Each structure stands twice: as structure tokens, then as C-alpha cells.
Amino acid sequence: MDDILTKKYQIAKNKLVLLDYDGTLRDYTSHPDMAIPSASLIELLQTISVKPHTKLAIVSGRTTNSIDNLFQRQPFDMVAEHGAIIKQNNYWTYLLESSTYWKQVVSKMLHVFTDHCNNSFIEEKQFTIAWHYRNCDEHQGNLFSSQLIAELKILATQFELKIADGNKVVEVSDAIPQQTLVNNMLFRKQFIHPVVF
């Protein structure tokens, strides 16, 4: 597989490199604010971003503020909240409209689980809301996350929500294919056959 990707990258006239941040470029930490990119990672990303006919974008579920704090004044593009917001040429563009009613309902549910599951916490973003349990007792965290997902599935049909069962996190968002929006609205206009990693 690596050989195939390398060959495609080498022969591609225009290259699009989409790199996930948390869990890929940077290991998970006990709290998202602690996952700061190393100087060597920044240097590597800068090297990739200045290569001819290459477009680099960091893809993340993080908020725009969080991404800006991590990658201040970097030359590459950024994708926030799993594709709901994109940054090109240092300007953020919103691809979705924010909906708040479902978040109020989900937030109340998440607070109940946070009260009962020690060391869990809620991260609210503009388009998503996440319940983190990476700092919890493993058995307790897995038990509560399974219960939470079961309850969220009932709300998901009512509000057309997407539930993502991630690495020690349950994230809820509008059921809109956000990554598809990013690809169609931005990158595929310039890259007929993008090489995506």
C-alpha cells in the first residue's frame, strides 16, 4: 500500500495532502489543549507545504480557535470541526450554518453522564459537542459510553444527528457529510486526481 501511495504521489501533477491532527500527527493527551505540535512537526509540515504543486491541509475536529493557537501563522490550509469550517489564505470560511437547539438537548444528556462518570468532560464546539472519557476508569468509561451512544441514537433520528464513537470520545454533530463539502467546494476544483493521505 505504501509503495502504491508513494508512486501515485510522485507521478501526480498536483498534490493534495490532507493530514489528520489528533491521534495521527500528534498522540492523544489527557486534555486536547495539551496536544501541542513539536517544533520538528511544524518544520516537516512547512517543508511539505512549500513543495511545488502541493497543497497541504491539516484536518481536525477542533475549533478554529484551538487550531489557530496550535498553528499560528502557518502557510498551510486548515479544516476545523471535521469539515464545517475551512481556512485558506489565513481566512476562515463557514461551510455550514450553526444549529443550536439539538445541542441544548444533547448537552443536558452529556452533563448527566459527566456527573456520573468521574473525570469525564464535555467539549462544546460551534457545530459539534463531544464527551471525553479518556481520563476515566477504563471499565467505567466504556460502560457509560455504550449507554450514552444507545441514548443518543434515539435523538439522532429525531434531529438528524451523526454520532461518532472515537478514541475515548463520543462526538455528536449534524448528519451532514462535512468532509464531502470540503472536498467538493475547495480542493477538487484545483486537483482533478488528488492524492489524499
N, C-alpha and C positions, 0 to 999 in steps of 0.2 A: 504493500500500500504506500509506504514512504517513497519508494522508487517511482511509482506512478505519479504521485503528487509533485515530486521534485522535477520530473520530466515535464509535466504539464506547466509547472511554474517557469521553467527555463525557456520553453518554446512560446509561451503566451506573449502576445504583443503588449497587451495592457494587463496589469496585475492588480487584483483587489485582494487585500489581506485583511480578513476580519478576525480579530483575536478576542476571545472571552477573557475577562479580567479575573474575577474571584473564582478560585478553585483551579484556574488554568495558568495564567501568568503569575498569580500570587496565591499562596496557600491560604486556606481559611484560617481565621483567627477567632478568639473568643468574642470579639465585637468587631463589626465591619470597619469602624474608624481606625482600628489598629493595623489593618492590611495596607500598609504604605509601600509603594513601589521602591525597590532598591535603585541606587544610582546606576548599577550595571544594567538593570532592566530598562530604565529610561534611555540610557545610551544605545542599547540594542534597538529599541523602538525608533529612536531618532535616525539611526543608520538605515533601517528599513524604509522609513518614510521619505528619505531623500533619494532613494534609488530611482532611476529613470523609469517612466511609465508605470509607476507603482503607487497605488492608493492604499493607505493603511487606516483602519478604523478600530478603535477599542470598543467592544460591545459589553454592556453591563446592565444589570438590573438596578444599579444605583441611581440616586437622584442627580440632577445636574450640579447641585452644589457640591456633593460628595466627589463627583468626577473632576470638577474644577479644582477642588482642593488637592486631589491626588496628582493631577497632570496640568499644573499651571503653565500657561503659555507654550504648550507643546504644539508642533506643526501638524500633527495628525488629527483625523476626524474622530468623533466620539459618538456613541449611541447610548442613550440613557433609558432607564426603565424598560428594558427589553425591546426597544424599538419605538417607543411612543414619542421620543424626543431625540433629535439628532443635532450634532454640532459640526458645521463646516465653516471654514474661514473665520473661526472664533465667534460664530453666531449660532445660538440655539434656535431650532425650529420645531414647533409642536406639530406632530402628525395626527394627534387625536384630540378630541375635546374631553375635558375632565368631567367625570360624573362623580357626585358626592353621596347620593342617597344610599347606594348599596354599601359604601364604605362605612357609613354610620352604623348600619345593621351588622356588618361583619366585625367592625371594631368592638362593639359590645360583646359579641361572642368571644373574640380573641382575649378580651380583658378577663372574662370568666376563666378561660383556660390559663392565662398568665397568673391569676390569683391562686390557682390550684397546683400549678407546676413550678416548683422552685427554680429560680434562676433563668426562667424563660423571659423573653421580652418582645415587644412589638416595635416594628419599624414601619412608620406610615410615610408613604410617598405620594406624589400627585396622582398617579394612575394605578398604583398598587398598594397593597398592605400586606406585610409579612409578619409571621410569628416564628421567632427564632428559638430553638431549644438546644442549641449546641453546648450550652453550659450546664445543662440539666443532667441528673442521673440518667444513664442511657436507657434503662428499662422504663423509667417513668416517662421520659421524653417520647420514646417510641409508642408507648401506650396512649398518651394524651394526643400525639399527632394523628394516630389512627382514628381516635374518636373525633377529633376536630375535622379531619377530612370527611368522615362519614356525615357529619352535621353540615359541613359546607356544601356537600353535593346536593343537598336539598335546596339550599339557597341558590346554587349555581344555575339550576334550571329556571328558577323564578326571575333572576336578574341577568341571565346570560353571562355567567362568570366563568373564568378559567381558573382552575386550581392546579398549582404546580407543587409537587412533592419533591423538594430539593434536598440538598445535603444539610440535614438538621434544620430545615426551614420549610414552612408551608407558606406559599405566596398566592395571593388572590388578585386577579385583575379582570378587566373586561375581556370577554371572549372574542377579541379581535386579533387576527394574525398580524401582530405588530412587526415581526421580523420580515414578513412579506411586504408590508408597507415600505419599510426601509429599502429593501432590495429593489422594488419596483419604482419608487419615487426618486431614488437618488442614484444608486450605484449602477443599476443595469442600463441606465441611459448612456453611461460612458464606457461600460465594459460588457461587450457582447457575449463573451465567454469568460466570465470571471473565474479566477482560481480562488476558492474560499477555503480557509483552514479553520 
